[in-house]
Amino acid sequence: MCQMNLPLSNSQKKLRVCHFTYSFFPTIGGLEEMIHNISIAMGSYNCEPYIFAPYVRGENNKLDVPYTVLRYSRPSSRRFGLRQLLIPLLWHHIKYHFDILHCHGVYPPGYVGASFSGFTGIPFVITPHGGDIKTNTHGFIINKRITSLIRQTFQAAHAVTAISSDIKKRVLHLGATPNKTYLIPHGIFSDGFKVSAEHQQTNGNDSRYILYLGRLEKDKGVDVLIKAFSGVKKKYPDIELRIAGEGKEINTLKTLADRLDIGHSVHFLGIIRGENKIQALSKACLLVCPSRSEAFGIVILEAFAAGIPVIASRVGGIPDIIEEKVNGLLVETDSPEQLASKISLLLDDRELRKYLVRNAFIAVSGYDWSFIVKQYINIYSKICEKTCI
C-alpha cells in the first residue's frame, strides 16, 4: 500500500512534482519559461513543484522564485554517462519524496527518468519540446542508437504530453503509446498583458513598427523577415522593424540589413522580458514569426493577449494556434515576397487588423495557464491512481 498525494482538497498532503530539465534559468528560452510558468501555476492547485536543473557555468544560479530549484552538475564520466544524474536525483527523492517525475525532453531527461522510475516505482511523464526529437526526412533521429533509446523511453513512460499536433504525430511515430499520449499546448498568464478594450478595438493604429521576438538562429527565419521588410519599406518609408532576442546569427542579420540599405530602420533590442516585453508587444503594429521550424510558438499567444495581429509561418505547431484570416495570417517558409505581401495587407487594412485581433483575443483565453495546468494535474492524478496499489 502506498500513499497518494492527489490534489483534491486542502486537507490532503500536496502532490510533489519534480520537473527534470536539461536547461533552466538563468538560461532564457521557451523551455525555461514554460517550466517556470507551469511551476507557478501548480502552486495554486495543491501541488508542490520542484525543478531538477543543471548548473549554468559562469552565471548566478540563485533565483527568487516560489518553488524549489535543485541543481545538478552535468555528467563528466564517459563510462557511466547520463546515468550519473541518477545519483543526485535519487538523493533529492529521498529527501523530498516526489510523487511524479515530469521529464522535459525525451533525451536525456526522459531516458534518465525511465531508470529512476525503475528504481523507485515513481511514475514519470515526458514532454518533448521539439528540439529533442528532430528527425530526418525518413522520420528517424539522425543518430540511430539515440532513435532506439528514444523509442524505448517513450514506451516506458506512464504518459507523454505533446505541445502541438505536429509534436504528437512525431512522438507516436517514435514509439509513444497512443492511449498514453495527450495533447496539451503551452500557456500564458494572459492577465499580465493588461489589454484594454480600447486598444483591442483600435489595435494601436498609430504604431509604426513591426516586431519580432525570439532567438536569432537560422531556424527562426529572421533573415526572411529582413528581406521582406526591405520590400515593405519601399511602400512605407517611415515603418521600422524591431528585433528582440539574442543568438549566433545576430551579426549576419545586421550585415544583411546593411546590405539591403535598411540598417537604419532595423533595430536590435537584445533580450526583453516582463513589462518591457509587454510594452514592446502592445505598441507594435504587428508581430511576425517567420520560423522555418517551430514546435509551438508561445510568442504568438503573447501577441494575441497584447492585442496585435500576427503573421507566422505555416510550420510545426503554429497552425494549431492560427486559423488563416480568422485570428491571424499564415505564410509559407522562406518566401520573403509572400511575407511582404501579407505585411502590406495588414498595414493597409485597418478593419482586417481589428477583426483578427478580436478573434485572437477570444482564442487566447483557452491557453491561460490556470486552464492548462489542470490538464497536467488530471494526468498526474490518473497515473497515481493506476500505479498506487
Helices and strands as residue ranges (DSSP letters): E 15-21, H 30-42, E 47-54, E 68-72, G 81-85, H 86-96, E 100-104, I 106-110, H 111-120, E 124-127, G 131-133, H 144-156, E 159-162, H 165-173, G 178-180, E 181-183, G 190-193, H 197-202, E 209-213, G 218-220, H 222-235, E 240-244, H 250-259, G 263-265, E 266-270, H 274-282, E 286-289, H 298-306, E 310-313, H 318-321, E 329-331, H 336-348, H 350-363, G 364-367, H 369-387
